[in-house]
């Protein structure tokens, strides 16, 4: 092709396979991450399980204190994994 007395050259065609490969790799990585999130959601207990556990321990503490069972009250309030340890 001649443009104003100067030969014009057409740019080479873009490589569609090379451009599609990173997009495919990114899509595969995103799909893998979504699958990992779903697996983790299935392994973690719901908040209702944690709240039931906390309620159980606080009830034990209240009943122990009401009945004057101070050794049980101290043991219950000092148990790891309850709301009393911050």
HELIX and SHEET records of a PDB file:
HELIX    1   1 UNK A   16  UNK A   43  1                                  28    
HELIX    2   2 UNK A   47  UNK A   66  1                                  20    
HELIX    3   3 UNK A   70  UNK A   77  1                                   8    
HELIX    4   4 UNK A   83  UNK A   85  5                                   3    
SHEET    1   A 2 UNK A   2  UNK A   3  0                                        
SHEET    2   A 2 UNK A   6  UNK A   7 -1                                        
END                                                                             
